[in-house]
Amino acid sequence: MSRAGKITVVTAAYNAAQFLPDSLDSIERQIPCQYELEHLVIDGGSTDGTLDLLRSRPKVRWVSEPDRGQADAFNKGVALSDAEWICWLNADDLLTPNAVATFAKAINGSHPADVVYGHVQFVQENLDPAWLCYHLPFWYPLIWYGCYTPPSSGTFFRRELLLKEPLDTDFHFVMDVEWFLRCGSRIRALAVDSIFSKFRISSHAKTSEMIRSGRIHERHAAEREKYRQKYVYSRWPDLTLEEARNRFAFRRKLFRLVYLLFKARYLPRYARNRLLNIHARHKSE
């Protein structure tokens, strides 16, 4: 039974000593609210000093043992928690100081949402701001057509939902996308107009190089094709696989236009942030 009024931040870690301190600090610095808050780190057997770091943090609960990757570690954390809510936080990411308090205010103890997410500040390795990503209100067709997925790191999930629908451990790069595609048509999601997390673009993160270059990793592409064959192309059983791919690609272009129309609401904010970044760079030169 999950304990009402409690949040467990679950962090999967492996050889994360370089950046994990920032993640741990971001939890300790949360603005107090009515929710009890704990940080649970599931370590995969690190050899780089991560365990010494965790031993030095008495407020952090942790386990260290071999696992089958990030999805497996996260599922272990969900099973070990007794909280009402789980906050997913990657080992090199941070929660903003008001994230938990803002979540608590938005959910207000009785909101029917299963998933609550906010905007994401992308940051460099040294935590200098890179760019802001404003997230849209939840609409499953955009997920189904591959146009949009809510953030995972920094997002709050009802624990009972994650127990019923754990992450698929066969996925290494896109376990979050697969989860939203598999569960999205049945969940109640709430988008909050506030920055919940800072996503670090580092040389160690498996997705950072793809973010920088725009090139898709071979395994990432294979996993994407796997979940599309399972959940998307299979909806057209009368078509060949190639015909289903073509139909999906055509419709995806249409939904991409819808996505851009929805995203247009944030254009003034993106423009303002860009001007502020340019001003900050000129000031530092």
N, C-alpha and C positions, 0 to 999 in steps of 0.2 A: 504494500500500500504506500502510495506517495504521500509525503507530508505536505499539507497545504501551508502556504506562506514561506516556502523554502525554495531557493535556487541553487543548483550546483553548476558551476562553470566547469566544463569538461575539456581538458586539453590533452591531445595526443602528442607525445614528444619522443624524439629519438635523436641523440647527439645534438641537443638544442641549447647547450650552455651559453652560446654567444648571445642569443636574443631572448631566451626564456625569462631572464630577470625583468625585462620590460613588461612582459605579459603578466608575470606575477605581481609586479608593482601596480599595474593598472587595476587589478582586482582589489588590492589593499587600499587603493585611493578612491574607491567608489563612494559617492555621496550616500549616507545612510538612508534607508527607507524601511518600510514595514516588513520587507522580506528578509529572512535569514539567508546569508550568503556564504557559500563555501567554494573553494577551488580544489578540484580533483585532477591531478596530473597522472595520466597513464603512460608510463615510460616503457619503451620497447627493449630495454637492456642497454642503455647508453654506456659509452666508454670514454666520453670526452669531458667529464666533470659535471655533467648534469645531475648525477646522484648526490655529489657533494653540495651542489647548490640547493637541491631539494631538502637535504638534511639540515641545512642552515635556515630553513623557513618553517618554523614550527606551526604556523597557521595553515600551511598547505598540506592537504592529504594526498598521498601518492602511492603508487604501486609500480614496481619495475619488474618486468618479466618479458620474455620473447612474445611477439605477437605476429600477426599476418599482415601488418600494415596499419595505416591510419584508420580505415573504416573499422577494423577489428578492435583497435584500441579504443575508439570512440564508443563502440557498442559495449565494451567492458565497463567503461565509465558510467554509461547509462544504467547498466545492471547493478553497479555498486552503489549508486545514488539512491536516496530515499526521498528526493525532492519532488515538489510539484512541477517544477520547471527545470529544463536543462538549457544552459547557454553554451553553444559550440564556440570555442575560441582556439584558433591555431596557435602553436607554440611561439611563432614569431610575430603574432598580431597582438593588438591591445584593444581593450574597451576604453571608450572615452569616459571621463570621470562621472558624467551624469547618466551613463547608459542604463544602469540598473534602476535608478530612481525614475528616469523617464519611462522605461518599460513599466514599472509599477504603477505610475500615474495613468498610463495609457490603458493598461489592462483593468485597473480599478477593482480588482478582486472578483468581478463578475462578468467581464467581457467574454464572449463565447469563443474567442480565437484559440486555435491550436498552435499557431506559429506567429511570432511577432518579430519584425525586422525593421531596420532603419537604413539610413544612408551610410556610405563607406568613404572614408578619407584614405586614399592611397598615399603611402609615405616611402621615402627612400630608406636605405639601411640605417642612416643616422637619425631617422624620424623627421627629416625635413619634408614638408608637404610636397607631394607630386601633383595629384589632381583629386578632385572630389567626384564621386559617382553618386548621383541622385537616383534612388530606386523608385520604381513605379508601384502603384497599388497592384495587388495580386490579381492576375487574370490568367487562368490556366491555358487558354488557346495560345497565348504567346510562348508559354513553355513548350507546349506540344509541337509547335512549329519552329522551335529552336531559335526564337528571337530574343528570349529573355529568361533569366533564372534569378530568383531572389538570392541575396547573399547567404552564405552558410556561416562563416566565421563572424561572430558577433550577433547571431540570431538566436532567439529564445524559442524552444520547442516544449510542448507538454510532454513530460516523461512517459506517460502512459501511451502516447502515440508512438514514441520511439521504441518502446518495448514491443508493441504490436508490429511496427514497421521499421525494423533496424536497417542500418546501412548495409548494402550488398558488398561483402568483402571481396568479391571478384573484381571490383572496380578500384583502381588506384588513383586515377586523375579526376574522374567525373562522378564519384560516389554521391556527391550532393545533387548534381543534375539528374542522375538516375533516380534518386529518392524523390525529388520534386515531380519528375515525370510519372513515376509509379504511383505516388500518393496525392498529387496535386488536385485531382478532380474531386477528392473527398475531404479535403482539409479546409478549415476556416483560417484565413491568414489576414493579419493586420499589418499594414505598412504605416510606420510612424515617421512624421516629418522632422526627424532629428538624426544627427550623426551618432551612430552606435559604436562604430569600430574604426580602427586604423589598420589597414592591410599593408604589411611591409613587403616591398619589392626588393628581395635580396637575391644574391647569387646562389644561396643554398635552397631556396624554395623551388619546388618542382614546377610550379606554374609561372614563376617570374620571367623566365626566358621567353615563354610564349607571349606573355603580356608585353614585354619590351619589343619583341621582333614581329609579333603578329603571325609567326609560323607555328603550326600545330605539331606537337610531338607525335611521332608515329604511333605510340601506344595510346595516346589521347584520341587520335583519329579512329583507331581500332575499337576503343571502348565506346566512342560515340556511335559508330556504325552498329555495334552490338545492341545498344539500347534502342536505337531507332528500328532495327529489325524486329525487336521484341515487342515494342509498344506502339510504333508508328506504322511501319509498312504493313504489319500484320492486320491492320484495320481494313485493308483492301485485298481480301483473299482472292478476289477474281482477277487480280493483276499479277503479272510476273514481277520479280524483284526489281528489275530495271524500270518497268513501267511505274511501279510504286515510288521508286526514287524520283523519277521525273515529275510525277504528280505532286509529291511532297515539295520538290524544289520550286515548282511553279507557284504553289500556294504559299510557300514560305516568303517569296518575294512580295506577295500581297500583304501578308501579315507583318512583314518588315516595314512597310509603309505605315501600317497602323501603329506599330511600335514607335516609329519616328514622330508621328502625330501626337501620341501620348507624351513622348519625351519632350516635345516642344514647350510644355508648360515650365520646364526648368531652364530654358534658354537664357532668360535674364540673369539667373543665378550663375550659370556657366560663364556668361560674358563678364559679370562682375568679378568672379573669382579669377578669371584670366587677367583682367586689368590689375587686380591686386597682386597677382604673382609677378607680372611684368614690373610693376612699381617696386616690389620687394627686391627683384633682381637688380634693377638699376640702382637702388639705394645701397646695395651691398657692393657694387662695383667701384 
